[in-house]
């Protein structure tokens, strides 16, 4: 079974949301700043994962990984070695800049091939994780979600593209065979992120203005998705997961009774629920028949949202 190293980068403000996404992808014990896993993830899905190494070689020491690099033969193809700065080394073993450069050079000398720092055929990363050293094929996150920040139709209380992407990942960590719905989709921030990652998701909202906005935003990014007009109560289909950002803005506000109906109908149509709310709704969630499996607080300055994963 192949192993992969992932590095993670997030602020203190984003820690809870980022670590919830990591748990969804890699299991309940996953934490940054560096993770070793057998999960082969497209790192461009995550707004918080920075780098990925597809492990080829490993050793207990840096000198050991340098020696093992001698088994790599690229013929006439070119390569570059990158020392991954994010690691879990104890403070007394931290590798300073000069030593990082020396390790890169030493590995480069051992590999059969031609070094090319500007336009190499192959990128290799070397990283320390869990008391071992790893060398493998290196990828860096392209931050594709940043292309979705500016939309034709927006409103101020919508989720950010980054947070919407993380929430879509928490709801659907593995895309294959999963059917999702966002029944209070607003202007489609979650829909855009989910569709851009290949998630099969339907949208719905009872406000015709935001339904039009959602459709426009989806089309603007060259994506295709169904967005229906109407409340969740009208939904007849069944889904693996529902993603609900509880309506609380100027355009679509919901009373406690309406919120309870949304959650109760989510239980009717979906096996799993990821719900976002500015208000405490734990009791409503239990009343609807869900069990809360994971939770976090997503913060933005003084504004915060509860995110709860329920089954």
SEZAFI-563489 format. One line per 8 residues: number of its first residue (from 0); for each residue x, y, z of C-alpha. Coordinates in Angstrom, 1 decimal, padded with zeros to 4 digits. Layout:
NUM) X,Y,Z | ...;
# end
This chain:
0) 000.0,000.0,000.0 | 001.4,003.4,-001.0 | 002.0,006.0,001.7 | 001.6,009.8,001.3 | 002.8,012.7,003.3 | 000.6,015.9,003.5 | 001.6,019.2,005.0 | -001.0,021.6,006.4;
8) -001.1,025.3,006.8 | -003.7,027.3,008.6 | -004.1,030.2,011.0 | -005.2,029.9,014.7 | -008.5,031.3,013.6 | -009.0,028.5,011.0 | -007.7,025.7,013.2 | -011.0,024.1,014.1;
16) -012.4,024.1,010.6 | -009.1,022.9,009.1 | -008.8,020.0,011.6 | -012.4,019.0,011.0 | -011.6,018.7,007.3 | -008.5,016.7,008.1 | -010.6,014.3,010.3 | -013.0,013.8,007.4;
24) -010.2,013.0,004.9 | -007.8,011.0,007.1 | -009.7,009.7,010.2 | -010.5,010.9,013.7 | -006.9,011.3,014.9 | -005.6,013.4,012.0 | -003.9,016.6,012.9 | -001.5,019.0,011.3;
32) 001.1,020.3,010.7 | 002.1,017.1,008.8 | 000.2,013.8,008.2 | 001.2,010.4,006.9 | -001.6,008.4,005.4 | -002.5,005.7,002.9 | -005.3,008.0,001.6 | -004.4,009.2,-001.9;
40) -006.1,012.6,-001.9 | -006.1,015.2,-004.7 | -004.5,017.9,-002.5 | -006.2,020.7,-004.6 | -009.5,019.8,-003.0 | -008.4,021.2,000.4 | -007.9,024.9,001.1 | -005.6,024.0,004.0;
48) -003.4,021.2,002.7 | -000.3,022.8,001.3 | 001.9,019.9,-000.1 | 001.8,016.2,-000.9 | 004.6,013.6,-001.2 | 003.9,010.3,-002.9 | 006.4,008.3,-000.9 | 009.1,006.3,-002.8;
56) 011.7,005.8,-000.1 | 011.9,006.2,003.7 | 014.6,005.9,006.4 | 015.2,006.6,010.1 | 017.7,009.4,009.4 | 018.4,012.2,006.9 | 021.7,010.5,006.0 | 019.8,007.2,005.4;
64) 017.4,008.8,003.0 | 020.3,010.5,001.2 | 022.0,007.1,000.7 | 018.8,005.5,-000.5 | 018.3,008.2,-003.1 | 021.2,006.5,-005.0 | 018.7,003.8,-006.1 | 016.7,006.4,-008.2;
72) 017.7,006.4,-011.9 | 015.9,008.9,-014.1 | 018.2,008.4,-017.1 | 018.5,011.7,-019.0 | 015.4,013.2,-017.5 | 015.7,016.3,-015.2 | 014.6,016.7,-011.6 | 014.6,019.1,-008.6;
80) 014.6,018.2,-004.9 | 012.6,020.3,-002.4 | 013.1,020.1,001.3 | 009.6,020.4,002.9 | 009.9,022.9,005.7 | 006.7,021.9,007.5 | 007.5,018.9,009.8 | 007.0,017.5,013.3;
88) 010.6,017.4,014.4 | 011.3,018.4,018.1 | 012.6,021.9,018.5 | 016.2,020.6,019.3 | 016.2,018.8,015.9 | 014.9,021.6,013.7 | 016.7,021.9,010.4 | 017.9,025.4,009.6;
96) 018.2,026.9,006.1 | 021.8,025.9,005.4 | 021.2,022.3,006.4 | 018.0,022.1,004.3 | 020.0,023.3,001.3 | 022.7,020.7,002.0 | 020.2,017.9,002.3 | 018.7,018.9,-001.0;
104) 022.1,019.0,-002.7 | 023.2,015.7,-001.2 | 020.1,013.9,-002.4 | 020.5,015.5,-005.8 | 024.0,014.2,-006.1 | 022.8,010.7,-005.4 | 020.0,010.6,-008.0 | 021.0,009.5,-011.5;
112) 019.7,012.2,-013.8 | 020.2,015.9,-014.5 | 019.3,018.5,-011.9 | 017.2,021.4,-013.2 | 016.0,024.0,-010.7 | 013.8,026.0,-013.2 | 011.8,023.5,-015.3 | 012.4,020.0,-014.1;
120) 010.7,016.9,-015.5 | 010.3,015.6,-012.0 | 009.8,017.2,-008.6 | 010.8,015.3,-005.5 | 010.1,016.3,-001.9 | 012.0,015.2,001.3 | 010.2,015.5,004.6 | 010.5,014.4,008.3;
128) 007.4,012.9,009.8 | 006.7,010.7,012.8 | 010.4,010.1,013.5 | 011.3,009.0,010.0 | 012.4,010.7,006.8 | 010.6,010.3,003.5 | 011.4,011.0,-000.2 | 008.9,010.9,-003.0;
136) 007.1,012.7,-005.8 | 006.2,016.3,-004.7 | 003.1,018.3,-005.5 | 002.1,021.7,-004.3 | -001.5,022.9,-003.9 | -002.6,025.1,-006.8 | -005.3,026.9,-004.6 | -008.0,026.4,-007.2;
144) -010.7,027.7,-004.9 | -009.3,031.2,-005.1 | -010.6,031.4,-008.7 | -014.1,031.3,-007.2 | -013.8,034.2,-004.8 | -015.2,036.8,-007.1 | -018.7,035.8,-008.4 | -021.2,037.6,-010.6;
152) -023.8,037.4,-007.8 | -022.8,037.8,-004.1 | -024.0,038.8,-000.7 | -022.1,039.7,002.4 | -023.3,036.9,004.7 | -022.6,034.0,002.3 | -019.9,031.5,003.2 | -016.4,032.4,001.9;
160) -015.3,030.2,-001.1 | -012.6,028.7,001.2 | -015.0,027.8,004.0 | -017.6,026.5,001.6 | -014.9,024.2,000.0 | -013.9,022.8,003.4 | -017.5,022.2,004.3 | -018.2,020.4,001.0;
168) -015.1,018.2,001.8 | -016.3,017.5,005.3 | -019.7,016.4,003.9 | -018.2,014.4,001.0 | -014.6,013.4,001.6 | -014.8,010.6,-001.0 | -016.7,011.6,-004.1 | -017.4,008.2,-005.8;
176) -021.0,007.1,-005.7 | -022.1,009.9,-003.4 | -025.2,012.0,-004.1 | -025.5,015.3,-002.1 | -028.0,018.2,-001.8 | -027.8,021.8,-000.6 | -031.5,022.5,000.0 | -030.9,026.1,001.2;
184) -028.3,026.9,-001.3 | -028.5,030.7,-001.4 | -026.3,032.1,-004.2 | -024.5,028.7,-004.6 | -021.2,029.1,-002.8 | -021.2,025.5,-001.6 | -022.6,024.3,-005.0 | -019.8,026.0,-006.9;
192) -017.1,024.4,-004.7 | -018.7,021.0,-004.7 | -019.3,020.9,-008.4 | -015.8,022.1,-009.1 | -014.5,019.0,-007.2 | -016.7,016.6,-009.1 | -019.2,016.1,-006.3 | -022.7,015.1,-007.5;
200) -024.8,017.8,-005.8 | -028.2,019.3,-006.4 | -029.3,022.7,-005.2 | -032.6,024.1,-004.0 | -033.8,027.3,-002.4 | -037.3,028.9,-001.8 | -036.2,032.4,-002.9 | -036.3,032.9,-006.6;
208) -033.8,035.7,-006.5 | -031.0,033.6,-005.0 | -032.0,030.6,-007.2 | -031.3,032.7,-010.2 | -028.1,034.0,-008.6 | -026.9,030.4,-007.9 | -027.6,029.3,-011.4 | -025.7,032.3,-012.8;
216) -022.7,031.7,-010.5 | -022.5,028.0,-011.5 | -022.7,028.8,-015.2 | -020.1,031.6,-014.8 | -017.4,029.1,-013.8 | -018.3,026.7,-016.6 | -020.0,024.2,-014.3 | -023.3,022.3,-014.6;
224) -025.7,021.6,-011.8 | -029.4,021.5,-011.0 | -030.9,024.2,-008.8 | -034.6,023.9,-008.1 | -037.0,026.5,-006.8 | -038.8,025.5,-003.7 | -038.5,024.5,000.0 | -036.8,021.4,001.3;
232) -040.3,020.1,002.2 | -041.0,019.6,-001.5 | -037.9,017.3,-002.0 | -038.9,013.8,-002.9 | -035.5,012.3,-003.8 | -033.1,010.7,-001.3 | -029.5,011.6,-000.8 | -026.4,010.4,000.9;
240) -025.7,013.7,002.5 | -027.3,017.2,002.9 | -025.3,020.4,003.4 | -027.3,023.1,005.0 | -026.2,026.6,005.8 | -029.2,027.8,007.9 | -030.9,030.8,006.4 | -030.3,033.9,008.5;
248) -029.6,036.7,006.1 | -031.5,039.7,004.8 | -033.0,037.8,001.8 | -034.0,034.5,003.4 | -034.5,034.4,007.2 | -036.0,031.4,009.0 | -037.9,031.2,012.3 | -037.1,028.5,014.9;
256) -040.2,026.6,013.7 | -038.9,026.8,010.1 | -035.4,025.7,011.1 | -036.9,022.7,012.9 | -038.8,021.8,009.7 | -035.6,022.1,007.6 | -033.8,019.8,009.9 | -036.6,017.3,010.2;
264) -036.9,017.1,006.4 | -033.1,016.8,006.1 | -033.5,013.6,008.3 | -036.2,012.4,005.9 | -034.1,012.8,002.7 | -030.5,012.3,003.8 | -028.4,009.7,005.6 | -025.9,012.3,006.8;
272) -026.1,016.1,007.5 | -023.5,018.8,007.7 | -025.2,021.9,009.1 | -023.9,025.4,009.5 | -025.6,027.8,011.9 | -024.8,031.1,013.7 | -027.2,030.1,016.5 | -027.1,027.1,018.8;
280) -029.3,024.4,017.2 | -028.0,021.2,018.9 | -031.4,020.5,020.5 | -033.2,021.0,017.2 | -030.8,018.6,015.6 | -031.5,015.9,018.2 | -035.3,016.6,017.9 | -035.0,015.9,014.2;
288) -033.5,012.5,014.9 | -029.8,013.2,014.2 | -026.8,012.3,016.3 | -023.9,014.8,016.3 | -020.7,013.1,015.3 | -018.3,016.0,015.0 | -018.4,019.8,015.5 | -016.3,022.9,015.2;
296) -016.5,026.7,015.3 | -015.5,028.5,012.1 | -014.4,032.1,013.0 | -014.0,035.2,011.0 | -013.1,038.1,013.3 | -015.9,038.5,015.8 | -018.3,036.5,013.6 | -018.5,032.7,014.1;
304) -020.5,029.8,012.7 | -021.2,026.4,014.2 | -020.5,023.5,011.9 | -021.9,020.1,012.9 | -021.6,016.7,011.3 | -024.6,014.5,012.0 | -025.9,011.0,011.1;
# end
